[in-house]
Amino acid sequence: MDEPVSQGSGDEMEEPVRGFLEEVNCPEPGIIDRQMIETAYLGEGQKGESGRLHQLEPVVYERIRTMRLEFKNLLRIDHLWMLPNLTKLCLNCNKIEVIEHIEMLTALKELNLSFNYITKIENLETLVNLETLSLFSNRIRRIENLSLKKLVILSIGNNLIDTVDGIERLRFLNSLKVLNLEGNPIAQKPDFPLSLYVTAILPKLNYYEYVFIKADTREAAQKRFYRELREIEDKQEREIQALETDAREAAEAERLASSFVEHLDGQQLYDSLWRDDENGRILMLVGAPAHELSEEYAKDIHQLTQSIYKLGLKRFGEREEEIRDFNANLQEGQQELQSLGQSQIEEFLQYKERTFEVLRSKLRELEESEDGSEEYSQVDTLNGQFDDALNEMWQSLMSQELHLHEAVEESTLNFHRKISQLMASFVEQAQVFFLQLRDVCGHFADNMTDIVTQFLSDKLSRQELGSVPKELTMCVDDREEVLKLVEGMRTAHTYRVEEREDRMAKRSKEFIDKMIQQLNKKWTAIVQKYWKSIRSWK
């Protein structure tokens, strides 16, 4: 259990940590490097012959699971990327100020950073398997940045935490059972029972300051902090609803992206046509006629994008069904082959047991026989029969493996051909709608030419040139300027449509290539595993 250290204010709060570490005979300040890691690994507590052999072993960083770097006078964390499979890391009793360079340690389950100079909880988001975290006796002022779903034990006592803000965020850590906040300023306020507050706010917590929380204590705590608890629960409920909404939207966005029709379910494409379109902005200055035309333009664009959107979802469903059937058939074939192979192996093992029993009997007879020639002959016969049976089983398993490989290869080629045909059909149908979109852009540009020309003619005939927007005055006596503006708008809008069409075609091809690549990788690994298991019998 962590021992509490009394704290005052200001520099007095930091003195316990400083004094504790300065009393220890530490090496020169430094950072973690390769040599330090190797020395710590080779210096693990193995003794005697096992210790000597351990010293002779080469250091394979991928095999290291535990690393203890205590009392090293460390100022910074570094070089831990060399230990990707680390599950326990002890960096307590150093002079570390920042939690950094550990984001790659995704297998880590236990992290001890006690007795350091850390001022902020940060950079822990990727440690998704972390179960135990000790930040005891540092200089942390608030609880924050903790979203570790598997965290069970959190020790953050003897810090400088003087607010309850952040404690309620621990409600989202469903696995958290043990919490220690002793020795913080917030725990020393005479008019605020922190232990009761924590007990009320964190209903899933079992131990606070390593003392089991009894049911009557929790009930009393919830009555004491009833108002605060209700506010936190209401806020949490709103946040959970927001997170669920975000998750649904993200899932829908992923579905649309897989259908290649993302951002085509509303007015997104139409809005993108006008983005950075200075020519179109100037032309729209003619007023109501242009706005009425643009409203019709928006409806036509939306109608066509809806057609593409619905087509994409329909074809997505067809592809998903094809993919499910393909995977199910391959899985069924693999399981059938595995079952057959397992049956053969079990039969062989039974045969092996019977043969070995007979051999043991013959060997006993051989020991008791004076001549033994007949027994030798029988043993040789049994050995030959056993070798033949083993070779026959091995050949059968090899034949099955070859059959699996050929079946997967042929099925993958057929699947590739079928899914490519489905994708090509979808892209071709979508391109028809994109062609219509380009036509709509062209019709809009032609109609806009007429509207702007008529607008300028009316202003000129009525001698109302003063009411002509400044950006259009150059077009009054020069129709070519109007045509330049319209052509610029037409080009910009058509480019946006073609860009979206090209994106769909490119991503559909990338989808097929990536899927087939992943499929080949998956089944290559399965076949190699099967081949490895067969070779173990040879």
C-alpha positions in Angstrom: 0.0 0.0 0.0 1.3 3.5 -0.8 2.2 5.4 2.3 0.7 8.9 2.6 3.0 11.9 3.0 1.7 15.0 4.7 1.5 18.1 2.5 1.3 21.8 3.1 1.0 24.5 0.5 3.3 25.9 -2.1 6.9 24.6 -2.0 6.1 22.5 1.1 3.8 20.3 -1.1 6.7 19.4 -3.4 9.2 18.8 -0.6 8.2 15.2 0.3 8.9 14.0 -3.3 12.1 16.0 -3.6 13.3 15.0 -0.2 12.5 11.3 -0.7 14.4 11.2 -4.1 17.4 13.2 -3.0 18.0 10.9 -0.1 18.5 8.0 -2.5 21.9 7.5 -4.0 21.0 7.9 -7.7 23.2 8.0 -10.8 23.7 11.1 -12.9 20.4 12.4 -14.4 19.6 11.0 -17.8 17.1 9.4 -20.2 16.2 5.8 -21.1 18.5 4.4 -23.7 19.3 1.0 -25.3 22.1 0.3 -22.9 20.0 1.0 -19.9 17.2 -1.3 -21.1 19.6 -4.2 -21.8 21.3 -3.7 -18.4 18.0 -3.7 -16.6 16.8 -6.8 -18.5 20.0 -8.8 -17.8 20.0 -7.7 -14.2 16.7 -9.2 -13.4 16.5 -11.0 -10.1 17.4 -14.5 -11.3 20.1 -16.2 -9.3 22.4 -19.2 -9.5 22.7 -21.2 -12.7 19.5 -19.7 -14.2 20.9 -16.2 -13.6 24.2 -17.1 -15.3 22.4 -18.6 -18.3 20.1 -15.5 -18.4 23.2 -13.3 -18.7 24.4 -15.3 -21.7 21.1 -15.0 -23.6 20.9 -12.5 -26.4 18.5 -9.7 -25.7 15.4 -10.1 -27.8 13.4 -6.9 -27.2 10.1 -8.4 -28.6 10.2 -11.1 -25.8 10.6 -8.6 -22.9 7.4 -8.4 -20.9 8.6 -6.6 -17.7 10.9 -3.6 -17.4 12.0 -2.1 -14.1 13.8 1.2 -14.2 13.5 2.5 -10.7 15.9 4.8 -8.9 17.7 5.7 -12.2 17.5 9.4 -11.8 15.6 9.6 -15.1 14.5 12.9 -16.5 12.7 11.7 -19.6 11.0 8.6 -21.0 12.4 7.4 -24.3 13.4 4.3 -26.4 10.5 2.2 -25.1 9.4 1.7 -28.7 12.0 -1.1 -28.6 9.7 -3.1 -26.3 6.4 -3.5 -28.2 5.1 -6.4 -26.1 5.8 -4.9 -22.6 3.1 -5.7 -20.1 4.6 -4.2 -16.9 6.7 -1.0 -16.7 8.1 0.4 -13.5 9.5 3.9 -13.7 8.9 4.9 -10.1 11.4 6.9 -8.0 12.8 9.0 -10.8 12.6 12.7 -11.8 10.3 12.4 -14.8 8.2 15.5 -15.4 6.2 14.5 -18.5 4.4 11.3 -19.5 5.5 10.8 -23.0 6.8 8.3 -25.6 4.8 5.4 -24.3 1.9 5.5 -26.8 3.2 2.4 -28.7 3.1 0.2 -25.6 -0.5 -1.0 -26.3 0.0 -4.4 -24.5 0.9 -2.6 -21.3 -1.2 -3.8 -18.3 0.7 -2.2 -15.3 2.4 1.2 -15.2 4.1 2.6 -12.2 5.1 6.3 -12.3 5.0 6.9 -8.6 7.5 9.3 -6.9 8.3 11.5 -9.9 7.8 15.2 -10.8 4.8 14.7 -13.2 2.5 17.7 -13.4 -0.2 16.4 -15.8 -2.0 13.2 -16.7 -1.6 12.9 -20.5 -0.6 10.6 -23.4 -2.2 7.5 -22.0 -5.0 7.1 -24.6 -3.4 4.3 -26.6 -2.8 2.1 -23.5 -6.1 0.3 -24.1 -5.1 -2.8 -22.0 -3.8 -0.9 -19.0 -5.3 -2.3 -15.7 -3.1 -0.8 -13.0 -1.9 2.8 -13.0 0.1 4.4 -10.1 0.8 8.1 -10.1 1.3 8.3 -6.4 3.4 11.2 -5.0 3.8 13.5 -8.1 2.8 17.1 -8.7 -0.5 16.5 -10.5 -3.2 19.2 -9.9 -6.3 17.7 -11.5 -7.8 14.4 -12.7 -8.0 14.5 -16.5 -7.4 12.6 -19.7 -8.3 9.2 -18.3 -10.4 7.1 -20.7 -8.9 3.6 -20.1 -11.8 1.2 -20.3 -9.8 -1.7 -18.7 -8.3 0.2 -15.8 -9.0 -1.5 -12.5 -6.6 0.2 -10.0 -5.8 3.9 -10.0 -3.5 5.3 -7.3 -3.1 9.1 -7.5 -2.5 10.0 -3.8 0.0 12.5 -2.5 -0.4 14.9 -5.4 -1.6 18.5 -5.5 -5.2 17.9 -6.4 -7.4 20.5 -4.8 -10.6 20.1 -6.8 -13.2 17.4 -7.3 -13.5 18.3 -11.0 -12.6 15.3 -13.0 -13.6 12.7 -10.5 -17.0 12.3 -12.1 -15.2 11.4 -15.4 -14.1 8.2 -13.7 -17.7 7.0 -13.9 -17.0 6.2 -17.5 -14.3 3.7 -16.5 -16.5 0.7 -16.0 -13.7 -1.6 -14.8 -12.4 0.8 -12.1 -12.6 -0.9 -8.7 -9.8 0.6 -6.6 -9.0 4.3 -6.2 -6.6 6.1 -3.9 -6.7 9.9 -3.5 -5.2 10.2 0.0 -2.8 12.9 0.8 -4.2 15.5 -1.7 -5.3 18.9 -0.6 -8.9 18.1 -1.5 -8.8 15.1 0.9 -7.7 17.3 3.8 -10.5 19.8 3.8 -12.2 19.4 7.2 -15.7 20.4 5.9 -15.6 18.1 2.9 -15.6 14.3 3.3 -13.9 13.3 0.1 -14.2 9.6 0.8 -18.0 9.9 1.0 -18.1 12.0 -2.2 -16.1 9.5 -4.1 -18.2 6.7 -2.8 -21.4 8.4 -3.9 -20.2 9.6 -7.3 -18.5 6.3 -8.3 -21.1 3.5 -7.7 -18.9 0.7 -9.2 -15.9 1.4 -7.0 -15.2 -1.3 -4.5 -12.2 0.0 -2.6 -11.2 3.6 -1.6 -7.8 4.1 -0.1 -7.6 0.3 -0.1 -10.6 -0.1 2.3 -13.6 -2.0 1.2 -16.7 0.2 0.7 -19.7 -1.2 2.7 -23.2 -1.0 1.5 -24.4 1.2 4.4 -21.5 3.6 3.8 -22.4 3.9 0.1 -26.1 4.5 1.0 -25.1 7.2 3.5 -22.8 8.8 1.0 -25.4 8.9 -1.7 -27.9 10.6 0.7 -25.2 13.1 1.7 -24.4 14.1 -1.9 -27.8 13.5 -3.4 -27.9 16.8 -5.3 -24.4 16.5 -6.7 -25.1 12.9 -7.8 -28.3 13.9 -9.6 -26.5 16.7 -11.5 -23.7 14.4 -12.5 -26.0 11.6 -13.6 -28.1 14.0 -15.7 -24.9 15.3 -17.4 -23.6 11.8 -17.9 -26.9 10.8 -19.5 -26.8 13.7 -22.0 -23.2 12.9 -22.8 -24.0 9.2 -23.3 -26.8 10.1 -25.7 -24.5 12.4 -27.6 -21.9 9.7 -27.8 -24.5 7.2 -29.1 -25.6 9.7 -31.7 -22.1 10.3 -32.8 -21.5 6.6 -33.0 -24.6 6.1 -35.1 -23.6 8.9 -37.4 -20.1 7.5 -37.7 -21.5 4.1 -38.5 -23.8 5.6 -41.1 -20.8 7.6 -42.6 -18.8 4.4 -42.8 -21.7 2.6 -44.5 -22.1 5.4 -47.0 -18.3 5.5 -47.6 -18.4 1.7 -48.2 -21.2 2.4 -50.7 -19.1 5.2 -52.3 -22.0 7.7 -52.0 -20.9 9.6 -48.9 -22.0 13.3 -49.0 -24.6 12.6 -51.7 -27.6 12.1 -49.4 -28.3 15.8 -49.1 -27.3 19.1 -50.8 -23.6 18.5 -50.2 -22.7 18.3 -53.9 -24.8 21.3 -54.8 -23.2 23.4 -52.1 -19.7 22.3 -53.3 -20.5 23.6 -56.8 -20.6 27.2 -55.4 -17.5 26.8 -53.2 -14.8 29.3 -54.3 -16.9 30.1 -57.4 -16.3 33.8 -57.7 -17.8 33.9 -61.3 -21.0 32.3 -60.1 -21.2 34.7 -57.1 -21.0 37.7 -59.5 -23.7 36.3 -61.8 -26.1 35.8 -58.9 -26.0 39.5 -58.1 -28.7 40.1 -60.8 -31.2 39.3 -58.1 -34.5 37.4 -58.0 -34.5 35.8 -61.5 -31.1 34.2 -60.8 -32.1 33.0 -57.4 -35.3 31.4 -58.8 -33.2 29.7 -61.4 -30.7 28.5 -58.8 -33.5 27.0 -56.7 -34.6 24.9 -59.7 -30.9 24.1 -60.3 -30.6 22.9 -56.7 -33.7 20.7 -57.0 -32.4 19.1 -60.2 -29.0 18.4 -58.7 -30.6 17.0 -55.5 -32.9 14.7 -57.5 -29.9 13.2 -59.4 -27.7 12.9 -56.3 -30.5 11.1 -54.6 -30.6 8.6 -57.5 -26.9 8.0 -57.1 -27.3 7.7 -53.4 -30.1 5.1 -53.6 -28.2 3.2 -56.3 -25.1 3.1 -54.1 -27.0 1.7 -51.2 -28.7 -0.9 -53.3 -25.5 -2.1 -54.9 -23.7 -2.1 -51.6 -26.3 -4.5 -50.2 -25.7 -6.8 -53.2 -21.9 -6.7 -52.7 -22.3 -7.4 -49.0 -24.4 -10.4 -49.7 -21.9 -11.7 -52.2 -19.1 -11.2 -49.7 -21.0 -12.9 -46.9 -21.7 -15.9 -49.1 -18.1 -16.1 -50.3 -16.7 -16.0 -46.7 -19.3 -18.5 -45.5 -18.5 -21.0 -48.3 -14.8 -20.7 -47.6 -15.3 -21.0 -43.9 -17.5 -24.1 -44.4 -14.9 -25.7 -46.7 -12.1 -25.0 -44.2 -14.1 -26.4 -41.3 -15.0 -29.5 -43.3 -11.3 -30.0 -44.2 -10.2 -29.5 -40.7 -12.8 -31.9 -39.4 -11.6 -34.5 -41.9 -8.0 -34.0 -41.0 -8.7 -34.1 -37.3 -10.6 -37.3 -37.8 -7.7 -38.9 -39.6 -5.2 -37.7 -36.9 -7.4 -39.1 -34.1 -7.6 -42.5 -35.9 -3.9 -42.5 -36.4 -3.3 -41.6 -32.7 -5.5 -44.5 -31.7 -3.6 -46.8 -34.1 -0.3 -45.4 -32.6 -1.4 -46.3 -29.1 -2.4 -49.8 -30.1 0.9 -50.3 -32.0 3.0 -49.0 -29.1 1.2 -51.3 -26.7 2.0 -54.2 -28.9 5.6 -53.1 -29.3 6.0 -52.8 -25.5 4.6 -56.3 -25.2 7.1 -57.6 -27.8 10.0 -55.9 -26.2 9.1 -57.6 -22.9 9.0 -60.9 -24.7 12.3 -60.1 -26.3 13.9 -59.5 -22.9 12.6 -62.9 -21.7 13.4 -64.9 -24.9 16.8 -66.6 -25.3 16.7 -66.5 -29.1 14.5 -63.5 -29.9 14.7 -63.8 -33.7 11.0 -64.1 -34.1 10.3 -61.2 -31.8 12.9 -59.1 -33.6 11.1 -59.9 -36.9 7.7 -59.0 -35.5 9.1 -55.7 -34.1 10.6 -54.8 -37.5 7.3 -55.6 -39.1 5.4 -53.4 -36.7 7.9 -50.5 -37.2 7.5 -50.8 -40.9 3.7 -50.8 -40.7 3.8 -47.8 -38.4 6.1 -45.9 -40.7 3.8 -46.7 -43.7 0.7 -45.6 -41.7 2.4 -42.4 -40.7 3.5 -41.7 -44.3 0.0 -42.5 -45.6 -1.6 -40.1 -43.1 1.0 -37.4 -44.0 0.4 -37.8 -47.7 -3.4 -37.6 -47.1 -3.0 -34.4 -45.1 -0.8 -32.9 -47.7 -3.3 -33.8 -50.4 -6.0 -32.1 -48.3 -3.8 -29.0 -47.9 -3.2 -28.8 -51.6 -6.9 -29.2 -52.3 -7.7 -26.4 -49.8 -5.1 -24.1 -51.5 -6.4 -24.8 -55.0 -10.0 -24.4 -53.9 -9.3 -21.1 -52.2 -7.4 -19.9 -55.2 -10.1 -20.8 -57.6 -12.9 -19.4 -55.4 -11.0 -16.2 -54.9 -10.5 -15.7 -58.7 -14.3 -16.4 -59.2 -15.2 -14.0 -56.4 -12.8 -11.3 -57.8 -14.5 -11.6 -61.2 -18.0 -11.5 -59.7 -17.3 -8.6 -57.4 -15.5 -6.7 -60.2 -18.6 -7.2 -62.4 -20.9 -5.9 -59.7 -18.7 -2.9 -59.1 -18.3 -2.1 -62.8 -22.1 -2.3 -63.2 -22.6 0.1 -60.3 -20.0 2.6 -61.7 -21.5 2.5 -65.2 -25.0 3.2 -63.9 -23.7 6.0 -61.6 -21.9 7.5 -64.6 -25.2 7.9 -66.4 -26.4 10.1 -63.5 -23.2 12.0 -63.5 -23.6 12.7 -67.2 -27.0 14.1 -66.5 -25.5 16.2 -63.7 -23.1 17.7 -66.2 -26.0 18.4 -68.6 -27.9 20.1 -65.7 -24.8 22.3 -65.1 -24.7 23.2 -68.8 -28.4 24.0 -68.9 -28.1 26.2 -65.8 -25.2 28.1 -67.4 -27.1 28.7 -70.6 -30.2 29.9 -68.8 -28.0 32.1 -66.6 -26.5 33.7 -69.7 -30.0 34.6 -70.9 -31.0 36.0 -67.4 -27.9 38.2 -67.0 -28.1 39.4 -70.6 -31.8 40.3 -70.2 -31.0 42.0 -66.8 -28.3 44.2 -68.4 -30.5 45.0 -71.4 -33.3 46.1 -69.2 -31.0 48.3 -67.1 -29.5 49.9 -70.2 -32.9 50.6 -71.9 -34.3 52.2 -68.7 -31.1 54.2 -68.1 -30.7 52.6 -64.7 -27.0 51.7 -65.0 -26.4 53.1 -61.5 -28.3 50.1 -60.0 -26.1 47.6 -61.9 -23.9 45.8 -59.3 -20.3 47.1 -59.5 -18.9 43.7 -60.5 -21.3 43.6 -63.6 -20.7 47.1 -64.9 -17.9 45.8 -67.2 -20.5 43.5 -68.9 -22.9 46.3 -69.9 -21.3 47.1 -73.2 -19.4 43.8 -73.7 -21.4 40.6 -74.0 -18.2 38.7 -74.1 -17.5 39.5 -70.5 -20.9 37.9 -69.6 -19.9 34.8 -71.5 -16.6 34.7 -69.8 -18.3 34.8 -66.4 -20.8 32.1 -67.4 -18.1 29.9 -68.9 -16.0 30.2 -65.7 -19.0 29.2 -63.6 -19.8 26.3 -66.0 -16.3 25.0 -65.8 -16.1 25.2 -62.0 -19.4 23.4 -61.5 -18.6 20.7 -64.1 -15.2 20.2 -62.6 -16.8 19.5 -59.2 -19.1 17.0 -60.7 -16.3 15.2 -62.6 -14.1 15.3 -59.5 -16.8 13.5 -57.5 -17.3 11.0 -60.3 -13.6 10.3 -60.6 -13.4 9.8 -56.8 -16.2 7.2 -56.9 -14.5 5.3 -59.8 -11.1 5.4 -58.1 -12.3 4.3 -54.7 -14.4 1.5 -56.1 -11.2 0.1 -57.8 -9.2 0.6 -54.6 -11.9 -1.2 -52.6 -11.6 -4.3 -54.8 -7.8 -4.4 -54.8 -7.6 -3.9 -51.0 -10.3 -6.5 -50.3 -8.6 -9.2 -52.5 -5.2 -8.3 -51.0 -6.6 -8.8 -47.4 -8.4 -12.0 -48.5 -5.2 -13.5 -50.0 -3.2 -12.5 -46.9 -5.8 -14.1 -44.6 -6.0 -17.4 -46.4 -2.3 -17.6 -47.0 -1.9 -17.4 -43.2 -4.5 -20.1 -42.7 -2.9 -22.4 -45.3 0.6 -21.8 -43.8 -0.8 -22.6 -40.3 -2.3 -25.8 -41.7 0.9 -26.7 -43.5 2.9 -26.1 -40.3 0.7 -28.5 -38.4 1.1 -31.1 -41.1 4.9 -30.8 -41.0 4.9 -31.5 -37.3 4.0 -35.1 -38.1 6.9 -35.6 -40.4 
